[in-house]
Amino acid sequence: MAVRSGDKMTLVAFMQAGSTSVYAGSWRHPATEHGYLDASYYAKIGRQLEEGCFDLMFFDDRLAMPGIYGGSVAEAVRYGARPVKLDLGVVLGVLAQATTKIGLGATYSTTYYAPFHVARTFATLDHLSHGRAAWNVVTSVNDSEAQNFGVEAHLGHDERYDRADEFLEVVAGLWDGWDDDALVHDRAAGIYADPSKVRELRYRGRYLSARGPLTVPRTPQGRPVLLQAGSSGRGRDFASRWAELIFTGDPGLEVARDHYADQKARLADAGRDPAAVRICPMAYAVVGESEQHAREREAMLLDDLVHPTASLTLLSELMNYDFAQHDPDDLVTDELIASVSGIRGLVQNLRRHIGGDTVTVRDLAGHRATLLQGPRFVGTGEQIAEQMAEWFHSDACDGFVLAATHLPGAFEDVVRLVVPHLQRKGLFRTEYEGTTLRDHLGLDRPAGSAA
């Protein structure tokens, strides 16, 4: 059974539209530019990544400040643990104009948005970007987000995915409601479009309903590309049904190999071609002009920039679990993990990577949790290319979702110092060969549905 299509890596840039990258200490980094409230900041990064031929840049999002830890947003605000998150629709509009080839993705929640709204947003982006749109599908993770949308508590873990399955059925149905040749534009006859080629959906499920049709014609990609990052068993099953690029958080090579094999098997069991779906762990690249320089940069990240409370604040948000209730020396037990209603797979993988059954809350905080959501490649550009190649050739991934330790310099380092070595190894493109994101990823254009 083939598990990979082609011999080229997928490279994705993991973005935040706010005050930090996913690494909570990035705002303190001496090379960070605090231009995140200026459109030119995002345009600059987009052009930089496009110069490096990245497949995609996509933006993570949460619909609340981190407010689970201690029942307050105070620590998130105090320590800069991602308190600022801009509206992604506007940011992607800027990038659609500033770039021409790189894919553009955003995170939208299936729990707090309506399917029609999401379908229209990404269909519009796909048209205005000439076929470069991607949707990172999330179910949202915590009660803080629920309360911002007038709901007291978040849905249970598995129920969120049950609802998300319906959500995707609605969105896909709306995207497929227009045939490619529905638009006629016959000025003489006065016929704008063929009504037999524009269909109502009339969907009614347990959770959701939608009449349709969508008010946006079929898009250049047919459907925007779907990303998903579920790491629990239920999340992996959901990804096996819907995802075209799967974003993982595997801190070590052994964990990543197991995850890769399991997810590819689930894809096959779901009747899909495993080789057609890219699996890409989040990773950091700490690049130096020499190995010593890179190690010094890494030491600064680990020792100087993130307050332990900021780490626990972010973990509390991701897991929908208040770590403030624990003593730092409390063990991270199976019972603790079972009580999590957020991203369960994250803490399971972290515990396994750090030290199994002896991991404490202090360990989670001290390891700067976001720096362990994936591998950390450290060295010169050539050394990092070798480390990435090892993962790629070890059946651990199809590429990487690269997170930034600081912006925009971290991506500049990768484009300038790492990508040329990947290209010389034949592991990464030297130029874009197509115009759409599906072209970049080697994905077929969906045929749509017949009337």
C-alpha positions in Angstrom: 0.0 0.0 0.0 1.5 3.3 -1.1 1.4 5.9 1.7 3.0 8.9 0.0 2.5 10.5 -3.4 5.8 11.7 -4.9 9.2 12.4 -3.4 8.8 16.1 -2.5 8.1 17.5 0.9 5.1 19.6 1.8 6.1 22.8 3.6 3.5 24.8 5.4 4.0 27.9 7.5 2.0 28.0 10.8 0.9 31.5 11.4 -0.9 33.5 14.1 -2.7 36.8 13.3 -1.7 38.4 16.6 0.9 39.3 19.1 2.9 36.1 19.2 3.6 33.0 17.0 2.4 29.7 18.4 5.5 30.0 20.7 4.3 32.1 23.5 7.6 33.8 24.2 8.0 35.0 20.6 6.9 38.6 21.5 10.0 38.9 23.8 12.5 37.7 21.2 15.0 40.4 20.3 14.5 40.0 16.6 10.7 40.0 16.7 8.9 42.8 14.8 5.8 44.0 16.6 3.9 44.9 13.4 1.0 42.5 13.9 -1.6 45.3 13.7 -0.4 46.4 10.3 -1.4 44.9 7.0 2.0 45.3 5.5 3.4 42.9 8.2 1.4 40.0 6.9 2.0 40.9 3.3 5.8 40.9 3.9 5.7 37.5 5.5 3.5 36.1 2.7 5.9 37.3 0.0 8.9 35.9 1.9 7.3 32.5 2.1 6.3 32.6 -1.5 9.9 33.3 -2.4 10.7 30.0 -0.6 8.1 28.2 -2.6 6.1 27.1 0.5 2.9 25.2 -0.3 0.7 27.1 2.1 0.6 29.6 5.0 -2.3 29.0 7.3 -3.4 30.8 10.4 -4.4 29.2 13.7 -7.2 30.8 15.7 -9.1 30.7 19.0 -12.3 32.6 19.7 -11.3 33.7 23.1 -8.4 34.9 25.2 -6.9 32.0 27.2 -9.0 32.2 30.3 -9.2 28.6 31.7 -6.1 28.9 33.9 -7.3 30.1 37.3 -10.7 31.1 35.7 -9.2 34.4 34.4 -7.5 35.9 31.4 -5.1 37.8 33.7 -2.1 35.5 33.2 -2.6 35.4 29.4 -2.6 39.2 29.3 0.2 39.6 31.8 2.6 37.1 30.1 1.5 37.6 26.5 0.1 34.0 26.1 -1.7 34.8 22.8 -4.2 37.4 24.0 -4.5 39.1 20.6 -6.2 37.3 17.7 -7.3 39.3 14.6 -10.1 38.4 12.3 -8.7 36.0 9.7 -11.0 36.8 6.9 -9.6 40.3 6.7 -6.0 39.1 7.0 -6.4 36.6 4.2 -7.9 39.3 2.0 -4.7 41.3 2.4 -2.6 38.2 1.5 -4.7 37.4 -1.5 -3.6 40.7 -3.0 0.0 40.6 -1.7 0.8 37.1 -3.1 0.2 35.1 -6.3 1.1 31.5 -5.7 1.2 30.4 -2.1 -1.8 28.7 -0.6 -3.8 30.7 2.0 -5.5 29.0 4.9 -7.5 29.9 8.0 -8.9 28.2 11.0 -12.7 28.4 11.3 -14.7 26.6 14.0 -17.5 24.1 13.3 -18.9 24.7 16.7 -19.4 28.5 16.7 -19.8 29.4 13.1 -22.6 28.5 10.7 -21.9 26.2 7.8 -23.3 28.6 5.2 -21.0 31.4 6.5 -17.9 29.2 6.4 -18.8 27.8 2.9 -19.3 31.3 1.5 -16.1 32.7 3.2 -13.8 30.1 1.7 -15.5 30.0 -1.6 -15.0 33.7 -1.9 -11.4 33.4 -0.9 -10.8 30.7 -3.4 -12.1 32.9 -6.2 -10.3 36.1 -5.1 -7.0 34.2 -4.7 -7.5 32.3 -8.0 -7.6 28.9 -6.3 -5.4 29.1 -3.2 -7.9 28.7 -0.3 -7.7 26.2 2.5 -9.8 25.7 5.6 -8.3 24.4 8.8 -11.3 22.6 10.3 -11.5 22.8 14.1 -14.2 21.9 16.6 -12.9 24.6 19.1 -11.5 23.5 22.4 -12.7 25.2 25.5 -15.4 26.9 27.6 -14.0 30.4 27.2 -14.8 30.2 23.5 -18.3 28.9 24.3 -19.0 31.8 26.7 -18.0 34.3 24.0 -20.8 32.9 21.9 -23.5 32.8 24.6 -23.0 29.2 25.6 -22.1 28.3 29.1 -20.0 25.2 28.5 -18.3 23.6 25.5 -19.8 20.5 23.9 -18.3 17.1 24.9 -15.3 15.9 23.0 -16.9 13.2 20.8 -20.1 15.2 20.4 -18.2 18.0 18.8 -16.9 15.7 16.1 -20.4 14.2 15.5 -21.6 17.7 14.9 -18.6 18.5 12.8 -19.3 15.6 10.5 -22.7 17.2 9.7 -21.1 20.6 9.4 -18.7 19.2 6.7 -21.6 17.5 4.9 -23.4 20.8 4.7 -20.3 22.8 3.6 -19.3 20.3 0.9 -22.9 20.1 -0.3 -23.0 23.9 -0.6 -19.7 24.0 -2.5 -21.0 21.4 -4.9 -24.3 23.1 -5.5 -23.1 24.9 -8.6 -21.9 23.1 -11.7 -18.7 24.4 -13.2 -20.6 25.6 -16.3 -23.6 27.0 -14.6 -22.7 30.6 -15.5 -23.8 31.5 -19.0 -23.5 35.3 -19.3 -25.6 35.4 -22.5 -26.2 39.1 -22.9 -28.3 38.7 -26.1 -30.7 36.2 -24.6 -30.7 37.8 -21.2 -29.7 34.5 -19.5 -27.2 34.9 -16.6 -27.0 31.3 -15.5 -28.6 27.9 -16.1 -31.0 27.2 -13.2 -30.8 23.5 -13.8 -27.1 23.7 -12.8 -27.6 25.5 -9.5 -29.2 23.3 -6.8 -30.7 23.7 -3.4 -29.2 21.5 -0.7 -32.1 21.0 1.7 -30.0 19.4 4.3 -31.5 18.4 7.6 -29.5 16.5 10.2 -29.5 15.9 13.9 -27.6 19.1 14.6 -27.7 21.3 11.5 -29.9 22.2 8.6 -29.4 24.4 5.5 -31.5 25.1 2.4 -28.9 26.5 0.0 -27.8 27.0 -2.6 -24.6 28.9 -1.9 -24.5 32.5 -3.2 -21.0 31.9 -4.6 -20.4 29.9 -7.9 -18.2 26.8 -8.0 -14.6 27.8 -7.2 -11.3 27.4 -9.1 -10.4 24.4 -6.9 -13.9 22.9 -6.9 -13.6 22.9 -3.2 -11.0 24.7 -1.0 -8.4 22.3 0.5 -9.4 20.9 3.9 -6.9 20.7 6.8 -7.5 19.0 10.1 -5.5 18.4 13.2 -7.4 15.9 15.3 -5.1 13.7 17.4 -7.5 11.7 19.5 -9.0 8.5 18.1 -12.2 10.3 17.3 -10.2 13.2 15.8 -8.2 10.8 13.6 -11.3 9.1 12.3 -12.8 12.5 11.4 -9.5 13.4 9.6 -9.7 10.1 7.7 -13.1 11.0 6.3 -12.5 14.7 5.4 -8.9 15.9 5.6 -6.6 16.4 2.6 -3.7 17.7 4.7 -3.4 16.4 8.3 -1.6 18.6 10.8 -0.1 16.7 13.8 1.7 17.4 17.0 4.2 14.6 17.4 7.2 15.6 19.6 9.5 12.7 18.7 10.3 10.4 15.8 8.9 7.3 17.4 5.6 9.0 18.2 5.4 10.4 14.7 6.0 7.1 13.0 3.3 5.4 15.1 0.9 8.3 14.3 1.7 8.2 10.6 1.1 4.5 10.3 -2.1 4.7 12.3 -3.5 7.6 10.3 -2.6 6.1 6.9 -4.3 2.8 7.9 -7.4 4.7 9.0 -7.5 6.5 5.6 -7.3 3.2 3.8 -10.1 1.8 6.1 -12.2 4.8 5.2 -11.9 3.9 1.5 -9.5 6.7 0.6 -6.1 6.6 -1.0 -3.5 7.1 1.8 -1.0 8.5 -0.7 -3.3 11.4 -1.6 -3.4 12.8 2.0 -0.4 14.7 3.4 0.5 14.2 7.1 2.7 17.0 8.4 3.8 17.5 12.0 4.4 20.9 13.5 8.1 21.6 13.8 10.4 24.4 14.8 13.6 25.2 12.9 16.2 27.0 15.0 18.8 28.0 12.4 22.2 29.4 13.0 25.2 30.5 10.9 27.0 27.8 12.9 25.9 24.9 15.1 27.1 26.8 18.2 25.1 29.8 17.1 22.0 27.7 16.7 22.4 26.1 20.1 22.7 29.5 21.7 19.5 30.6 20.0 17.8 27.4 21.2 19.0 28.0 24.8 17.5 31.5 24.8 14.1 30.0 23.7 14.1 27.4 26.4 15.5 29.4 29.3 14.7 33.0 28.9 11.6 33.9 27.0 8.6 31.9 28.3 7.3 32.2 31.9 6.2 28.7 33.2 2.8 30.2 34.0 2.4 31.2 30.3 3.0 27.5 29.3 0.3 26.3 31.7 -2.0 29.0 30.6 -1.8 27.8 27.0 -2.0 24.2 28.0 -5.1 25.0 30.0 -6.6 26.6 27.0 -5.8 23.8 24.6 -7.0 21.0 27.0 -10.0 22.9 28.5 -8.5 22.0 31.9 -7.5 24.3 34.7 -3.9 23.5 35.7 -4.0 26.2 38.4 -5.8 23.6 40.6 -2.7 21.5 40.8 0.5 21.6 42.8 3.5 21.7 40.4 4.6 18.3 41.6 1.3 16.6 40.9 1.6 13.7 38.4 -0.1 13.9 35.0 -2.2 10.8 35.4 -4.5 8.8 33.2 -7.4 10.2 35.2 -6.3 13.8 34.6 -6.1 13.1 30.8 -9.5 11.4 30.9 -11.1 14.5 32.4 -9.8 16.7 29.5 -12.4 17.8 27.0 -10.0 19.8 24.8 -7.1 18.3 22.8 -6.4 15.0 24.6 -3.9 13.7 22.2 -1.6 16.7 22.8 -0.9 15.9 26.5 -0.8 12.2 25.8 2.0 12.7 23.3 3.8 15.2 25.6 3.7 12.8 28.5 5.0 9.9 26.5 7.8 12.0 25.0 8.9 13.6 28.3 8.9 10.6 30.5 5.8 8.4 30.7 4.0 7.9 34.0 6.4 10.1 36.1 5.6 13.4 34.3 4.5 16.2 36.6 2.7 19.5 36.0 6.1 21.2 36.7 7.6 19.1 33.8 4.9 20.3 31.4 5.5 23.9 32.4 9.3 23.6 32.4 9.4 22.0 28.9 7.7 25.1 27.5 4.8 23.0 26.1 4.4 24.6 22.7 8.1 23.9 22.0 7.3 20.2 22.3 4.2 19.9 20.1 6.6 18.8 17.4 10.2 18.2 16.7 12.7 21.0 17.2 15.4 21.0 14.4 18.5 22.9 15.5 21.7 23.6 13.6 23.0 25.2 10.4 20.7 25.2 7.3 22.4 22.1 6.0 22.1 20.2 9.3 18.4 21.1 9.6 17.8 19.9 6.1 19.4 16.6 7.1 17.2 16.3 10.2 14.1 17.0 8.2 15.1 14.5 5.5 15.5 11.8 8.3 11.9 12.3 9.4 10.7 12.4 5.8 12.5 9.1 4.8 11.5 7.3 8.1 7.8 7.1 7.3 7.1 9.7 10.0 5.7 12.5 7.8 5.0 13.9 4.3 6.4 17.3 5.2 6.2 19.8 7.9 4.1 22.6 9.4 6.9 25.0 10.4 6.2 27.3 13.4 8.1 30.4 14.1 10.1 31.2 17.2 10.0 34.9 16.1 8.6 36.8 13.2 9.4 37.5 10.5 13.0 36.4 11.0 12.4 32.6 11.7 10.8 32.1 8.2 13.4 34.3 6.6 16.1 32.0 8.1 14.3 28.9 6.7 13.9 30.4 3.2 17.5 31.7 3.0 19.4 28.9 4.8 17.3 25.7 4.8 15.2 25.6 1.7 18.2 25.7 -0.7 19.6 22.5 0.9 16.3 20.8 0.6 16.2 21.8 -3.0 19.7 20.5 -3.7 18.7 17.2 -2.1 15.7 17.0 -4.5 13.3 17.0 -1.6 11.6 20.3 -2.4 10.5 22.2 -5.4 12.6 25.0 -7.0 9.6 26.7 -8.4 5.8 26.5 -8.4 4.6 24.2 -11.3 0.9 25.1 -11.0 -1.4 27.9 -10.0 -3.7 26.5 -7.3 -3.0 25.0 -3.9 -4.3 21.7 -5.1 -1.6 21.8 -7.8 1.0 22.4 -5.2 -0.2 19.5 -3.1 -0.8 17.1 -6.0 -4.5 16.9 -5.1 -7.3 16.1 -7.6 -10.0 18.7 -8.2 -13.2 17.3 -6.8 -15.7 16.5 -9.6 -18.7 17.9 -7.7 -22.1 16.3 -7.6 -24.7 15.7 -10.3 -28.2 17.2 -10.1 
